[in-house]
Amino acid sequence: MTLPRALSAVAVAALLACAPVARAHDPASFRVMSYNIRVDVASDNPTWSERRPHMAAQIAFLDPDLLGVQEAQPHQVAFLAEQLPAHDHYGLGRDDGRVGESAALFWKRDRYERLRAETLWCSPTPDRPSKGWDAAYPRTITRVLLRDRRDGRLLDVRNTHFDHVGVVAREQCAALIVAMEPVEVDGGRADIVLMGDFNTGPGTPPYERIVASGLRDARAASPIAFGPAGTFNAFDIANDNEGVAIDHIFVGPGFHVERFAVPTDSFGGRVISDHFPVVADLTQGF
């Protein structure tokens, strides 16, 4: 590990370590984490079996209230569920609604009550397993409506993984997300949190379509933004994708972003996934 990277990982940990204590006094504050955990591939270095205990420790330390993962195969979701006993989760396999990678969502059970959950496919037929436009693979949007048990506030949480090949597919998936009708329950409207691996960065049509809808990039909105600019590392701790972030957290107008970070934790000089996670502390109700 080079010295600048080592300092980044330690400093991110120091920056975020105190946040769960600070948030405990504000019932409207919570932490969101989005993580492309990398599908289990036997030829990867490091392998999933080598990576997973470090990932579990990293997630436990950061202690997210909401966690969205991408490229998660069923056995990977099952492992994370075992490591996160305080969390419930939902997500369907992209291939047929059962098998395949998912964009699963986890949330703290004692904090949130699940009201609704659905999976949409990024295609002209989003209500059923399908592949759309020029995408290489089926892609999904996982959507969960949560009610905060502390104050009754509603969250419309969306987690997605845009296609890595299909330019049109990424644009159309962004259009599908922003076209989703706002959710209202008992006269209250849910605030939107959108996260995922979008395989595209600021200034591109999909990204600009999302921010034009009124959602804000949590990194850009945060008074504190720490870590490398890029989020894809290709299992190289010195790589930050030429400074281009492709993993994002977007928030609706009902939030104040307290801080944002891209943790770069490693073990033996090896990173935990081929993407760095992104983490944002939010306060709802502003």
Buried (B, 14 or more C-beta within 10 A) or exposed (E): BEEEBBEBBEBBBEBBEEBBEEBEEEBBBBBBBBBBBBBBEEEBEBEBEBBBEBBBBBBEEBBBBBBBBBBBBBEBBEBBBEBBEEBBBBBBBBBEBEEBBBBBBBBBBEBBBBBEBBBBBBBEEBEEBBBBBEBEBBBBBBBBBBBBBEEEBBBBBBBBBBBBEBBEBBBBBBBBBBEBEEBEEEEEEBBBBBBBBBBBBBEBBBBBBBBEBEBBBBBEBBEEBBBBBBBBBEBEBEBBBEEBBBBBBBBBEBBBBBBBBBBBBBBEEBBBBBBBBBBBBBBBBE
